[in-house]
Amino acid sequence: MRRVAVGLLGLGTVGGGVARLLLGEADRIARRAGKRIELKGVLVRDRAKPRSVEGVSDLLTTDPHRLIDDPSIEVIIETIGGTDRALEWILAALSAGKHVVTANKAVLAEHGGLIFNEARRFGRAVAFEGAVGGGIPIIQALGVALAANEIRSISAILNGTCNFILTSMDQGGLTYSSALAEAQARGYAESDPTLDVDGTDTAHKLAILAQLAFGVNVTIDQIPRGGIDRLQAADVRYAAELGYTVKLLALARLSAAGLTLRVAPTLVRRGTPLAEVGGAFNAIRVFGDAVGETLFYGRGAGMLPTASAVVGDLIDVVVGRAELTSNILNLWSSDRGVPALRPARPDEVRSRYYLRFTIVDRPGVLARLAHVLGDHAISIASVIQHDPGENDGPGSPVPLVIMTHQATEAGVVAALDHIDTLDVVYAPSVRLGVEE
């Protein structure tokens, strides 16, 4: 059986899982690939650091070019994360005539055009199943299994850290800070969770899905995004009263108006599949014109789930499927042949909305707010207003929650800008979208 030598850049969480599978399950992988895959070297920062992966110690190097420039190595696996070094080494590997497997969503979202242009230039494949959804095979699904469809929409939970926090707030009644601390204690959140909780990580993944599903080249700066770091426990409670749970969703919608992309905390009706995705799990709902609705569910991060996707890509490369698929899909190319899609304008985007106001508790306030909403063609579907507390006097601030019928984003934004100037409103209003 022919041998294929590979080099692994990084031995962190994902890299450690990849090494464990390649060294511990070599016979099984050889049967699937038809060739014996040999892990020839592993890039690390510190060779003296203790490693939990058995059999890896003799393979370690601190010099990436010992792997990239080794003519016997045919595939480079990149698992270091980040963008600058990862981009440099991916491009160097392609230039050296090697195929690349990566789980790096940031470098693809920000530099996908450059990477894939170089891959085409040197006739190499870039495989990246592990970059979105961990072990969920969504890249293969969009690129191959659903290729007969025009994708109409994607609604996805793509960050396990955020989903764990929101589940803890919803089911456990925790505040955001308490839920974040629990996520960190369990290893679901980094010590600095900013890129997770502010929506950046999810936006990177949505940019990749948008390339696959719609053929659009977008950067995360072109994707409106909000995170959960400013979400208040009160809004999670009120959403529950209304029959919804709050999820951080990556949303893509194709309509006659154009393409809408967004990352935002969103109300999802209880009992629907996305609403029931709890803890650190991910889920991706895809609607195609031929297949209808499909749902992909599983662990979106972690050592072995993501390593499963990476090694699956590696097998695809070794078998030769990845190179064929790369050539056909022509990803991140200006001449891909996909009709240009214009972004939908805010006055064309329609949705239901959850609105929360902090208002003076006196007669007539709701009528004033309703009048402003009506002036912007916004119809009220339901209202929550609890009685003020026993110790609150007349005129004390109280919350008012309104669920709207379908309305344009532009109309809702304009209405809230007006309402926030009223003398009966104490604080900036809260607006969340609704996914039925």
CORUR-V6147 format. One record per pair of residues at least 4 apart in sequence whose ideal C-beta (glycine too) atoms are under 8 Angstrom apart, sorted by the first residue. I is the first residue (numbers start at 1). J is the second residue. Records with the same first field share a line. If there is no record, write none. Layout:
# CORUR-V6147
I: J / J
This chain:
# CORUR-V6147
1: 30 / 34 / 35 / 36
2: 35 / 36
3: 35 / 36 / 37 / 38
4: 33 / 35 / 36 / 37 / 38 / 74 / 75 / 318
5: 38 / 40 / 70 / 72 / 73 / 74 / 75
6: 22 / 37 / 38 / 39 / 40 / 73 / 74 / 75 / 76 / 77 / 314
7: 40 / 41 / 42 / 43 / 67 / 68 / 70 / 73 / 75 / 76 / 77
8: 15 / 18 / 19 / 22 / 39 / 41 / 42 / 43 / 67 / 76 / 77 / 79
9: 15 / 43 / 64 / 67 / 76 / 77 / 78 / 79 / 80 / 86 / 89
10: 14 / 15 / 43 / 44 / 78 / 79 / 80 / 81
11: 15 / 16 / 19 / 42 / 43 / 44 / 51 / 53 / 56 / 60 / 79
12: 16 / 79 / 80 / 81
13: 17 / 302 / 303 / 306
14: 18 / 79 / 103 / 130 / 303 / 306 / 307 / 310
15: 19 / 42 / 77 / 79 / 80
16: 20 / 51 / 52 / 53 / 303 / 307
17: 21 / 302 / 303 / 304 / 306 / 307 / 308 / 310
18: 22 / 77 / 79 / 307 / 310 / 311
19: 23 / 39 / 42 / 53 / 56
20: 24 / 53 / 303 / 304 / 307
21: 25 / 29 / 304 / 307 / 308 / 311
22: 26 / 29 / 37 / 39 / 311
23: 39 / 53 / 54 / 55 / 56
24: 54
25: 29
26: 30 / 36 / 37
27: 31
28: 32
29: 33 / 37 / 311 / 315
30: 34 / 35 / 36 / 37
32: 315
33: 37 / 314 / 315 / 318 / 319
34: 318 / 319
35: 318
37: 314 / 315 / 318
39: 56 / 59
40: 59 / 67 / 70 / 72 / 73
41: 59 / 60 / 61 / 66 / 67 / 70 / 73
42: 56 / 59 / 60 / 61
43: 61 / 62 / 63 / 64 / 67 / 80
44: 49 / 60 / 61 / 62
45: 49 / 62
46: 62
47: 60 / 61 / 62
51: 56 / 57 / 60
55: 59
56: 60
61: 66 / 67
64: 68 / 89 / 92
65: 69 / 92
66: 70
67: 73 / 76
68: 73 / 76 / 89 / 92 / 93 / 96 / 98
69: 96
73: 98
74: 98 / 99
75: 98 / 99 / 100 / 101 / 314 / 317 / 318
76: 89 / 90 / 93 / 98 / 99 / 100 / 101
77: 100 / 101 / 102 / 310 / 314
78: 86 / 89 / 90 / 93 / 100 / 101 / 102 / 103 / 104
79: 102 / 103 / 104 / 310
80: 85 / 86 / 89 / 104
81: 86 / 104 / 106
82: 86 / 104 / 106 / 107
83: 87 / 104 / 106 / 107 / 110 / 111
84: 88
85: 89
86: 90 / 102 / 104 / 106 / 107
87: 91 / 107 / 111 / 114 / 115
88: 92
89: 93
90: 94 / 100 / 102 / 107 / 115 / 126
91: 95 / 114 / 115 / 118
92: 96
93: 98 / 100
94: 98 / 100 / 115 / 118 / 119 / 121 / 122 / 124 / 126
95: 118 / 122
97: 122 / 124
98: 124
99: 124 / 125 / 126 / 127 / 317 / 322 / 323
100: 115 / 119 / 124 / 125 / 126 / 127
101: 126 / 127 / 128 / 310 / 313 / 314 / 317
102: 107 / 108 / 126 / 127 / 128 / 130 / 131
103: 128 / 129 / 130 / 131 / 306 / 309 / 310
104: 108 / 128 / 131
105: 109 / 131 / 132 / 201 / 204 / 205 / 208
106: 110 / 204
107: 111 / 115
108: 112 / 115 / 128 / 131 / 204 / 208
109: 203 / 204 / 205 / 207 / 208 / 219 / 220
110: 204 / 219 / 220
111: 115
112: 116 / 207 / 208 / 211 / 217 / 331 / 332
113: 117 / 217 / 332 / 333
114: 118
115: 119 / 126 / 332
116: 120 / 126 / 326 / 331 / 332 / 333
117: 121 / 332 / 333
118: 122
119: 124 / 125 / 126 / 326
120: 330 / 333
123: 323
124: 323
125: 317 / 322 / 323 / 325 / 326
126: 326
127: 313 / 314 / 316 / 317 / 322 / 326
128: 132 / 139 / 208 / 313
129: 137 / 138 / 139 / 140 / 309 / 310 / 312 / 313
130: 134 / 135 / 306 / 307 / 309 / 310 / 313
131: 139 / 205 / 208
132: 136 / 138 / 139 / 158 / 205 / 208 / 209
133: 137 / 138 / 156 / 158 / 205 / 282 / 284 / 296 / 298 / 300 / 309
134: 160 / 282 / 298 / 299 / 300 / 301 / 302 / 305 / 306 / 309
135: 298 / 299 / 300 / 302 / 304 / 305 / 306 / 308 / 309
136: 282 / 284 / 296 / 297 / 298 / 299 / 300 / 309
137: 141 / 296 / 309 / 312
138: 142 / 209 / 284 / 286 / 296
139: 143 / 208 / 212
140: 144 / 145
141: 145 / 146 / 286 / 294 / 296
142: 146 / 151 / 209 / 212 / 213 / 286
143: 147 / 212 / 325 / 329
144: 325
146: 151 / 286 / 288 / 291 / 294
148: 288 / 290 / 291
149: 288 / 289 / 290 / 291
150: 254 / 288 / 289 / 290
151: 213 / 214 / 252 / 254 / 286 / 287 / 288
152: 253 / 254 / 287 / 288 / 289
153: 251 / 252 / 253 / 254 / 285 / 286 / 287
154: 206 / 209 / 213 / 250 / 251 / 252 / 284 / 285 / 286 / 287
155: 249 / 250 / 251 / 252 / 274 / 284 / 285 / 435
156: 205 / 206 / 209 / 249 / 250 / 251 / 282 / 283 / 284 / 285
157: 162 / 163 / 247 / 248 / 249 / 250 / 274 / 277 / 281 / 282 / 283 / 284 / 300
158: 201 / 202 / 205 / 206 / 250 / 282 / 284 / 300
159: 163 / 196 / 201 / 202 / 205 / 248 / 282 / 300
160: 164 / 188 / 279 / 280 / 281 / 282 / 299 / 300 / 301 / 302
161: 165 / 183 / 188 / 189 / 190 / 193 / 196 / 197 / 280 / 301
162: 166 / 196 / 197 / 202 / 227 / 228 / 248
163: 167 / 247 / 248 / 277 / 278 / 279 / 280 / 281 / 282 / 300
164: 168 / 179 / 182 / 183 / 186 / 188 / 189 / 279 / 280
165: 169 / 176 / 179 / 180 / 183 / 189 / 197 / 228
166: 170 / 179 / 228 / 231 / 236 / 245 / 246 / 247 / 248 / 265
167: 171 / 172 / 278 / 279
168: 172 / 174 / 178 / 179 / 182 / 183
169: 173 / 174 / 175 / 176 / 179 / 231 / 233 / 236 / 246
170: 236 / 240 / 245 / 246
171: 278
172: 179
173: 233
174: 178 / 179 / 182 / 233
175: 179 / 233
176: 180 / 228 / 229 / 231 / 232 / 233
177: 181
178: 182
179: 183
180: 184 / 189 / 193 / 197
181: 185
182: 186
183: 188 / 189 / 193
184: 188 / 189 / 190 / 191 / 193
188: 280
189: 193 / 196 / 197
190: 196
193: 197
194: 198 / 200 / 229
195: 200 / 201
196: 200 / 201 / 227
197: 227 / 228 / 229
198: 225 / 227 / 229
199: 203 / 225 / 226 / 227 / 228 / 248 / 263 / 264
200: 204 / 220 / 225 / 227
201: 205
202: 206 / 225 / 248 / 250 / 263
203: 207 / 220 / 223 / 225 / 250 / 263
204: 208 / 220
205: 209 / 250
206: 210 / 223 / 250 / 251 / 252 / 261 / 263
207: 211 / 218 / 219 / 220 / 223
208: 212
209: 213 / 250 / 252 / 284
210: 214 / 216 / 218 / 252 / 259 / 261
211: 215 / 216 / 217 / 218 / 331 / 332
212: 329 / 331
213: 252 / 286
214: 252 / 254 / 259 / 338 / 341
215: 336 / 338 / 339 / 341
216: 259 / 338 / 341
217: 332 / 334
218: 222 / 223 / 261
219: 223
220: 225
222: 261 / 343
223: 261 / 262 / 263
224: 261 / 262 / 263 / 264
225: 262 / 263 / 264
226: 230 / 263 / 264 / 265
227: 248 / 263 / 265
228: 248 / 265
231: 235 / 236 / 246 / 265
232: 236 / 430
233: 237
234: 238 / 356 / 399
235: 239 / 246 / 354 / 356 / 430 / 432
236: 240 / 245 / 246
237: 241
238: 242 / 354 / 356 / 384 / 399 / 401
239: 244 / 245 / 246 / 267 / 354 / 432
240: 244 / 245 / 270
241: 384
242: 267 / 354 / 382 / 384 / 401 / 403
243: 269 / 270
244: 267 / 268 / 269 / 270 / 275 / 354 / 434
245: 267 / 268 / 270 / 275
246: 265 / 266 / 267 / 268 / 432
247: 265 / 266 / 268 / 274 / 275 / 277 / 435
248: 263 / 264 / 265 / 266
249: 262 / 263 / 264 / 265 / 266 / 268 / 274 / 435
250: 262 / 263
251: 260 / 261 / 262 / 263 / 264 / 266 / 433 / 435
252: 259 / 260 / 261
253: 259 / 260 / 344 / 349
254: 258 / 259 / 341
255: 260 / 344 / 348
257: 344 / 345 / 348 / 349
258: 341 / 342 / 343 / 344 / 345 / 348
259: 341 / 342 / 343 / 344
260: 343 / 344 / 349
261: 343
262: 433
264: 432 / 433
265: 432
266: 432 / 433 / 434 / 435
267: 354 / 432 / 433 / 434 / 435
268: 272 / 274 / 275 / 435
269: 275 / 435 / 436
270: 275 / 276
271: 275 / 276
272: 276 / 436
273: 277 / 283 / 285 / 295 / 297
274: 283 / 285 / 435
277: 281 / 282 / 283 / 297
280: 299 / 300 / 301 / 302
281: 297 / 298 / 299 / 300
282: 297 / 298 / 299 / 300 / 301
283: 295 / 296 / 297 / 298
284: 295 / 296 / 297
285: 293 / 294 / 295 / 296
286: 293 / 294 / 295 / 296
287: 292 / 293 / 294
288: 292 / 294
298: 305
299: 305
300: 305
301: 305 / 306
302: 306
303: 307
304: 308
305: 309
306: 310
307: 311
308: 312
309: 313
310: 314
311: 315
312: 316
313: 317 / 322
314: 318
315: 319
316: 321 / 322 / 325
317: 321 / 322 / 323
320: 324
321: 325
322: 326
323: 327
324: 328
325: 329
326: 331
330: 335 / 336 / 337
331: 336
344: 348 / 349
345: 349 / 410
346: 408 / 409 / 410 / 413
347: 408 / 409 / 410 / 411
348: 408
349: 408 / 409 / 410
350: 406 / 407 / 408 / 409
351: 406 / 407 / 409 / 433 / 434
352: 381 / 403 / 404 / 405 / 406 / 407 / 433 / 434 / 436
353: 403 / 404 / 407 / 412 / 431 / 432 / 433 / 434
354: 401 / 402 / 403 / 430 / 431 / 432 / 433 / 434
355: 401 / 402 / 403 / 404 / 412 / 416 / 429 / 430 / 431
356: 399 / 400 / 401 / 402 / 429 / 430
357: 369 / 399 / 400 / 401 / 402 / 419 / 425 / 429 / 430
358: 397 / 398 / 399 / 400 / 425 / 426 / 427
359: 365 / 366 / 369 / 397 / 398 / 399 / 400 / 424 / 425 / 426
360: 365 / 395 / 396 / 397 / 398 / 424 / 425 / 426
361: 365 / 388 / 392 / 394 / 395 / 396 / 397 / 398
362: 394 / 395 / 424
364: 368
365: 369 / 400 / 424
366: 370 / 383 / 385 / 400
367: 371
368: 372 / 422 / 424
369: 373 / 400 / 402 / 419 / 422
370: 374 / 380
371: 375
372: 376 / 415 / 418 / 419 / 422
373: 378 / 379 / 380 / 402 / 404 / 415 / 419
374: 378 / 379
375: 415 / 418
376: 407 / 411 / 412 / 414 / 415 / 418
377: 407 / 408 / 411
378: 404 / 405 / 407 / 411 / 412 / 415
379: 404 / 405 / 407
380: 402 / 403 / 404 / 405
381: 403 / 404 / 405
382: 402 / 403
383: 400 / 401 / 402 / 403
384: 399 / 400 / 401
385: 398 / 399 / 400 / 401
386: 398 / 399
388: 392 / 396 / 398
389: 396
392: 396 / 398
397: 426 / 427
403: 434
404: 412
407: 411 / 412
408: 412
409: 413
410: 414
411: 415
412: 416 / 431
413: 417 / 431
414: 418
415: 419
416: 420 / 429 / 431
417: 421
418: 422
419: 425 / 429
420: 425 / 428 / 429
421: 425
425: 429
